[in-house]
Amino acid sequence: MRYLLILFFTAISSARPLEYLPAPIDNPLKGLVPYAGEGSKDRFPHSMEFRYIAMNEVMKGPEEFDWVVIERALEETRSRGKQSIFRLYLEYPGKKSAIPQFLVDERLKVTHWKDGQKEIATPDYNDPKLHQALRDCIGALGKKYDGDPRIGFLTAGILGLWGEWHNYPRNDLAAGKKVQKVVMDAYEEAFKKTFVLLRYPAGKNDSSYADNSQTNLGYHDDSFAWATLDTGKKSDGWFFVPLLEKAGAIEKWKRVPIGGEVRPEIWKTTFTDEKTGQQQDFDECVKQTRLSWAMDSGLFSKRFPLPDARRKRAMTSLSKMGYELHLTEATVEGKTLIVKITNRGVAPFYYDWPVEVRSGEVNVPKDWKLSKVLPGEIVTWKMEVADPEKVAIRIPNPMKGGQPLMLANKGYRDGWLELKP
């Protein structure tokens, strides 16, 4: 069991440098993420779990919703001390249709086709009845779950195969810009606290996707380390980094998160000396995308070997994902506490979890914003304290039973980080 981070100070007249120690790679809301149905989640440290959820399990009628499936999923994951990522979908190759039955009854056109041996049912994404259902479903979802601490992130999903906003090779069935805009607008309206991520970055002149470059929606690269980096080839223009650049969204990571999925073809060979197909350098992909998290089975499934060498290599690489917050200095001048904090990672911690300061009583400084500590910058926080001889700081997880956010500092003993002059 982890303990909440507590820092003790005594009155000092000059800045005291604080030693760095790598933070846990399973710090909240970052790292590699197993699928919730994976049988070997304990094989490798992680802080979140991912699920697909069929839309027809949630939406039973125009204004009728059943939250049982989502509640069970969230509580199951929470019981393990993890937070959830999930995605609603309408079509999933090889699975039963997830289109709400009331839409079928209202004569929504559905095209049945096969990709290889897998059967697929694709709805008519141009139908206004479907558009209204999507608005209603996303709106109800936001009303129920926006800001729920059990949820780390949502991926927008819903449209296309696996909710990935494409219907390749049946591009003629793909969701067009109009319904994409319906979905994006609905998510932005419904979710003001919980971050929602889109599959493809797109600017004003994108041929396939509605402009999302100025939205408050993040992105997820679901071909991570396979189709991520710019190769310079025109045929690879759909790769993730080129899309970010084309959309003018290369700096968007400063305010919204980037997630993804390690491409299944390379689940076996990541963090090894082997290379599969067009596999790209994992660390370079993290660096260029500012990736916070990615779904993966390579380290969690018993289908793939995980010798000590691969585990150690993975832990080194994953320590570079997302944020890593380091308290560099602490000073008490009179009754003023001054702390300096930096981010040694590649991305911010996107949520402003309360930083609690205890000095006689517990206070939460309103201007101590974790999301504003950008990589490579040093931020100074100050506040008046009642007792300069004994000051404590902690960053608890707002989810009951969740892991606290641990700073990258040396000097832990029995779960506490003690500072002595």
N, C-alpha and C positions, 0 to 999 in steps of 0.2 A: 504493500500500500504506500502510495506517495504521500508526502506531507506538503502542506502549504509552505511556500517560500517565505522565510522571515529573516530580516536583516537587522542586526543590532548595531547601534551607534552610541558612542559616548562623545561628549563635547570635545571638538578638536578645532584648532585655529587654522589649519591648512588642509588643502585637499589631500585625501588619502587615496592613492591608486589601488584599485581592486583587481586581483589576479583573474585571468581568463581560464576557463575550463569548458570544453565543448558541452553544450546543452544536450539533453537526451534527444535522440532522433525521433522518439515518439512523443515529443512535445505536441500539444493540441493543434489540430487543424493544419497539419503538414505531413509530408512523407508519402510512402507508398501505401495503398489502400486495398485490402482484400475485398472480394465479393462476399456479401454477408452469408451466402450459401456455401462458401468454401469450407471444406472440412478440416483445414489445417491452419486456422488463423493464428494459432499460438507459435507457429514456426518462426515468426519474425516480428520485431516490435512495430506497432502501428497505433494511430490515434483515432482512425475513422474506419467505417465500413460502408460499402456501396450496395445499393439494390435497384433493380428495375421493378416498377409497379404498373400493372395494366390499368389503363384508364377506366375500363368498364367495371373494375373492382371497386372503384371509388365513386364514379358518377352513374347513378341508377335512373335518373330522370332529369328533366330540364332544371329543376331546383331541388333535386333529391341527391344527397351525398351520404356515403357510408365510409366512415373514417377508421373502421376496425382494422383493416389491413395495414394502413399506415401506422396506427397506434401500436399494434403488435410489433411491427418492425422497429419502430423507434425505441420501444421499451426493451425489446430483446437486445438491441445494440447498447442501449444505456446501461443495462444490467451488467455488461462487461466493462463498463467505464469508458466506452467509446462513443463518439458522435457520428451521426449519419449523413451520408450523401445519398439522394435518391433521384430518380427520373421517371416521370410518367411516359408511357408509350402507347401508341395506337396499333402499330404493326411490328412484329418481331418474327423473322424467318424461322419457320419450323414450329412456332407456337400458335395456339388458337387466337383468333381475332380478338383484339382488345377494344374494338369499337363499341361504345355503349349501345345496348340493344334498342333503346328507344329511338335512336337515330336511324337504325336499320328499319325499324317499324315505320318510320316517317319517310321511307323510300330514299334514304341517302344512297347514292350509287357506290357500290363496292366492286373493285376489280380483283378477281382471284387469279393468281398467276404463280409460277414456280421459278425459283432460282436454284437450278440443279434439282435436287430431290426435296427441297424445302418449300412448303406451301406458304403463300403470303396473301393477305387480304388488305388492299390499299383503298382507303376512302377517297371520294372525290373532294380534294382539298379546296375546290372552288365553290362548294356549296355553302350558301349563307347560313343554313341550319347548323352546319358544323362550326362555322365561325362563331355563332352565338353560343354554342355549347362550350367552345374553348374559352371564351370570355367568362362564362359563368363558372366553369370548373376552376380556372386559374384564380378568379376572384374569390371563390369560396375557399380554395386552398390557402391563399394569402391571409384571409380573415381568420382561418383556423391556426395557421402555423408560422406566420411571419414573426420572426424574433424568438421562436421556440429554441431554447438552448440545447435541445437534443439534436438539432440539425446544424451541421457545419456549413454545407452548401447544397444548393439544388442545381441540377443541370436542366436546362429548359425542356429538352426532350420533345415529346408528343409528335412532332412532324417527321415523317420518313422512317426508313428501316432503323430499328433499335432506337428511335427518337434522335437520329443523327442528322436529320435535315437533308437527306438524299435518298433516292430510290434506285441507285445504280444496280443493274444496267437498264432499268426501265425509267429513264430520265423523263419520259413523257408523262409519267404519273407523279412526278415530284411536286411538292408544295411550292407554289409560286410566291412572289414577293408580297402579294396582298394578304395572304393568310399568315405569312411570316410576320408582317407588321402587326396583325391582330394579336399574335402570340406575344411578341415583344412588348407591345403597349400594355397588354394585360398583366404581364409579369412586373413591369415597372410600376404600374399602378398598385398592384396587390402586395408587392414585397419592397418595403422601405428599409428593413433591418437585415433580413437574411439575403446573402448574395446569391444571385442566379447567374449561371454561366451558359453561353451559347457555343455551338460547335464551330462555326466559321466566322472569322473576322471579315467584314465587308464595308466598303466605302460607298460613296454616292454613285459611282459608275460601274459597280459590280454587275456582271451580266446575269448572275443567278440568285444573288442574295440581297435582301433589303439592307439599306445602310444602317449599321449598328455602331458606327465608330464613335458617336457622341452619346450613346446610351450609358446607363449605369449598370449594364450587364457585362460580366466578365466573359472569359472564353475557356474552352477545354479542347486540347489537342488530342484526339482519339487515335492518332497514328504516331504517338510520341516515340522519338528516337528511330523512326523509320521514314517518316515523311514530314520532318520538322525543319531542318536547316535548309537554307537556300543553296541549291546546287549550281545555279547559273543556267540551268536548262529551261527552255520555254515550256517543255512538257511537264516540268515539276513546279509550275507556277502555283499549283493548288496546295503546295506544302505550307506548313503553318507560318513560319517566319516570313516568307514572301507575301502571304496574305495579310499579315499584320502590317508590313511595310506598305503594301498597296493601299490598305484601308486608312493609312495615316494613324494607326493605333499602336505603334511600336512603344509609345510611352504610357499607354493606358494602364499598365500594371501598377502604376503609382497610386491608383485609386480603386481598381477592381482586380480581383484575383484571376490567376491563370491556373487551370488544372488540366486533367487529361487522362489518357489511358496508354500504358505501354503497349505497343503493337503486339498482338498475340503471337505473331511469327517469331518474335525475339524473346519470348518469355523464358526460353531455355538458355539463352546465351548472354543475356545481360550480366554484367559484372563478372565475366569470364574472359579468357583470351580467345574464345571462339567468336565468329561473326557469321550472322545469317543474312544472306541476300544484301539488301541495301541498308542494313543496319547502320545508324549514325552514332557518333560518340555521345554517350549519355550525359556526361558532365558538361559538354559544350552545349547540348540541347537545353539543359537546365539553365545555364548561364544566359543564353540568348533569349529564352522565353520567359525567364523569371518565374519558373514553375514552382508552385507551392505544394501540389499533390498530384498523384496519378494512380488510377486503378491498375492492378497488377495481379497476376497469378504466379508469375515466375518464382517468387520467393515464398509463396504461401501454399501452393499446391504440392502434394506428394508426388505428382506426376513428374516433377522436375527436381533434380538433385540440388542439395544445398550444403556442400562441404564447407568447412570452416573458412577456407580461403575465399570462397565466393561471399560468404556472410560478411567477413571483415571488409572486403572490397565494397560491398553494397553499403555497409554502414558509413564508410568514408565518403562515398558519393552522395548518399542521402542526407548527410549532415549539411550539405551545401544547398539543399532545397529550401525554399521558403525563407522564413525569418530566422534569425538567431540574435536575441537581444542580450547585450552585455552591459552591466552596470560598471562603468569605468572608474568613477570617482564618487566619493561621498564626503561631504563637509557639513559641519554645523557651526554657524557663525552666530553667536548669541542664541537666539531662539529660532533662527532660520535654518531649515534643512535645505541643502543644495545637493542634488544628485545629477550626474551626467550619465547618459545612456546612449549607446550606439547600436546599430544593427549590422552584424557581420554576415548576414545572409544575402539573398538576392531579391527578396520581396518583403513588403511590410507584413506585420500582423494586422489583418484587415478589420478586425472588430475591436472596439474600444471597451474591452473588459475593464471593470473598475480596478484601479490600483489603490489598495487600502494602506493607509499610513496610520500606525498606532503609536500614540504618545499620550498615555493616560486614557485617552478615548480613541476610537477608530474613526478616521475621516477619509473621504474619497475626494482628492483634489480634482475639480472639474476640468482643469486645463491640462492634466496629465493624460495625453492621448497616445495610446500605443500605436494607432494607425499612422501617426505623423512621424514616427521614427523610421525614416527611409534608409536603405542600405548606404553605408559609407558616411553617413552624417552623424554628428554628435548633438544631442538635444539636451538642454539643461532644464531641469524641473526644480521648482522652489516652493516651499510652503512654511508657514509659521507652525512651530510645534510647542506643546505645553511643557514637555520635559525633555530637554536636549540630551540628558544623560541616558535616556532609554527610548530609542525610536525604532519602530519595526515596520517593514513593508511586506506586503504579500499581493499576489495576483491570482486569486482563486478562479476556478472554472465556474461559470454560472449554472452549469448543469449539475444536478445532484449526483454525486459519486464520480464526477469527471476529474480528469487529471488537471492539476494547476499548471499554469504557465511557469516554467522554470527558466531563470536567467542563466546565462553562460558564465558562471562565476565559480572560482575555486574557494574551498573552505567549508564544505558541507560536513556536518556531523549530526548523525541521527535525524537526517532530513532537514536540518536547519543550516543556514549560511550565517556564520557569526563573524562580525567585524570588530576588531579590537584595535585601539590606537597604538 
